[in-house]
Amino acid sequence: MIDSDTAQVARLVRTGEARAIRESASLSAVDMADRVGVAPRTLRAWEDGQTPRQPYAARKYLAELRRAHKEHTPTHKKAG
């Protein structure tokens, strides 16, 4: 059974969004692998379409993708 985080990571990987988020944050595969705590070859395998086998790894990868996206998305402040 695949948990929801693993399913979400699988979707992000399948659509290419995971790699796009990482790259838009100017993070190399090595940098992201370090953040997630996996070998760079493991991260590359995920980005090439392999779903993380361990739910904790999927959760950590998803958290780091969210963090990277948040850190590199401009915030819009209300005028006023």
C-alpha positions as CSV (number, residue, x, y, z in Angstrom):
1,M,0.0,0.0,0.0
2,I,1.3,3.4,-0.9
3,D,0.8,6.3,1.6
4,S,-0.5,9.7,0.4
5,D,3.0,11.3,0.7
6,T,4.5,8.6,-1.5
7,A,1.7,9.0,-4.0
8,Q,2.2,12.7,-4.1
9,V,5.9,12.4,-4.6
10,A,5.2,9.8,-7.4
11,R,2.9,12.3,-9.1
12,L,5.5,15.2,-8.8
13,V,8.2,12.9,-10.2
14,R,6.1,11.5,-13.0
15,T,5.1,15.0,-14.2
16,G,8.6,16.4,-13.9
17,E,7.5,18.9,-11.2
18,A,9.9,17.6,-8.6
19,R,13.0,18.3,-10.7
20,A,11.5,21.6,-11.8
21,I,11.0,22.7,-8.2
22,R,14.5,21.7,-7.3
23,E,16.0,23.4,-10.3
24,S,14.0,26.6,-9.9
25,A,15.4,26.8,-6.3
26,S,18.9,26.6,-7.8
27,L,19.6,23.3,-5.9
28,S,21.7,20.6,-7.5
29,A,20.7,17.0,-7.2
30,V,23.6,16.6,-4.7
31,D,22.3,19.5,-2.6
32,M,18.7,18.1,-2.5
33,A,20.0,14.6,-1.7
34,D,22.0,16.1,1.2
35,R,18.8,17.8,2.5
36,V,16.8,14.6,2.2
37,G,19.5,12.4,3.6
38,V,19.9,10.0,0.6
39,A,22.7,9.4,-1.9
40,P,22.6,11.6,-5.0
41,R,22.1,8.5,-7.2
42,T,18.9,7.7,-5.2
43,L,17.6,11.2,-5.8
44,R,18.4,10.9,-9.5
45,A,16.6,7.6,-9.7
46,W,13.5,9.2,-8.1
47,E,13.6,12.1,-10.5
48,D,14.0,9.6,-13.4
49,G,10.7,8.0,-12.3
50,Q,11.4,5.5,-9.5
51,T,9.0,6.0,-6.6
52,P,10.7,6.1,-3.1
53,R,10.3,2.7,-1.5
54,Q,10.4,4.0,2.1
55,P,7.5,6.3,3.2
56,Y,9.8,8.3,5.5
57,A,12.0,9.1,2.5
58,A,9.0,10.2,0.5
59,R,7.9,12.4,3.4
60,K,11.3,14.0,3.7
61,Y,11.6,14.5,0.0
62,L,8.2,16.1,-0.1
63,A,9.0,18.3,2.8
64,E,12.2,19.5,1.2
65,L,10.5,20.1,-2.1
66,R,7.9,22.3,-0.3
67,R,10.6,24.1,1.5
68,A,12.6,24.8,-1.7
69,H,9.4,26.0,-3.4
70,K,8.5,28.3,-0.5
71,E,12.0,29.7,-0.2
72,H,12.1,30.6,-3.8
73,T,8.6,31.8,-4.5
74,P,8.1,35.5,-4.1
75,T,5.6,36.5,-1.5
76,H,2.9,39.0,-2.4
77,K,2.2,41.6,0.3
78,K,-1.0,43.5,0.4
79,A,-0.7,47.2,-0.2
80,G,-1.9,49.3,2.5
